[in-house]
Amino acid sequence: MRTKSVSAAELAVLFLRLGFTAFGGPAAHIAVFEEEIVRRRAWLAREDFIDLLGAANLLPGPTSTELALFIGRELGGLPGLLAAGVGFTAPAVALSALCAWAYLRGAGLPAAQAALSGVKPVVVAVVAQALWRLSRTALKTVPLAGLAAAAACAALAGAPPLAVLIAAGLLAATLSGPRAPSLAAAAPLPLAAAAAPAPLGLGPLFFFFLKTGAVLFGSGYVLLAFLEDGLVAHRGWLTSAQLLDAVAVGQLTPGPVFSTATFVGYLVDGGAGAAAATLGIFLPAFVLVAASGPLLPRLRASTTAGGFLDGVNAASLGLLLGVLLTLGRSCLGSPTALGVGAVALLLLARGVNAALLVPAGAAAGLFLGR
């Protein structure tokens, strides 16, 4: 690529501003990046921007954050990577920690409970709409749709998400290229690691989110599957209600959805837990982008690697469906909640931003709670 050199300070200022103003999830973030980097500043050609977006999609982790990292590295080297990545993620992390602090001091109040009762059906609608939109892109063939359905069944049966993702990726790779057996040889280690529960503490909290950030493909919403399985079902560090509240905060704040980890970490172990969870979830993205330069062209040219990623993405959507059904059962148990969720889903289908619907759901909960 031929690009102009941009200072780390310029990148930090731009991405810090975007971190405070980029609402709407990864697709919206990518559109804003294209507007600022390609159209307004001409720091990258559109073809180069698309190439970097393709590279971000090949790696596990938060796609929009990794795109920011790739842009920073391309324009300003390693200092640019750090400036863009920290600038984009810091606002969401700080706001999520602040929300967690307020949540622990006010979640028991009647007004807060009423507001959250209106937010939770909206969150379910947001996840459902994201699942529908992503499935239209990722489930390109009948076998991939079948993998997604099988992954949903496995999730509902209690299978570890990491095991489901790896199995789906290996199966899809087997169908797409001759080198899949060498991939299968590496499967037992992560599958065994996925099933081992850990006691509560900063170390286990950090390593749980580090593992999650290192293996999670697909939308940031797929993070819910890992959190529900690892923190609610197996470890009991969170309740399903707290997980929904964490997702609501992720919708309400700008920047990457992965800042949900900050909120969760604070609930588990205060400020130190927030720092451990945040470092764990985002560190793999920084390391992978910094180290992936010479590998990405080979991955893009590999039929087997492409098949593996197709299978992983399909299974990610299946996991998301499983979580959606679980969360729906827990918070759509009344006609009022069903009505709020249905209205939110209708408005989302008509293009209303999810960041606007979350506070609207809170207002509806307060009104109906009276």
Secondary structure, 3 states (H helix, E strand, C coil): CCCCCCCHHHHHHHHHHHHHHCCCCHHHHHHHHHHHHHHHCCCCCHHHHHHHHHHHHHCCCCHHHHHHHHHHHHHHHHHHHHHHHHHHHHHHHHHHHHHHHHHHHHCCCHHHHHHHHHHHHHHHHHHHHHHHHHHHHHCCCHHHHHHHHHHHHHHHCCCCHHHHHHHHHHHHHHHHCCCHHHHHCCCHHHHHHHCCCCCCCHHHHHHHHHHHHHHCCCCHHHHHHHHHHHHHHHCCCCCHHHHHHHHHHHHHCCCCHHHHHHHHHHHHHHHHHHHHHHHHHHHHHHHHHHHCCCCHHHHHHCHHHHHHHHHHHHHHHHHHHHHHHHHHHHHCCCHHHHHHHHHHHHHHHCCCCHHHHHHHHHHHHHHHHC
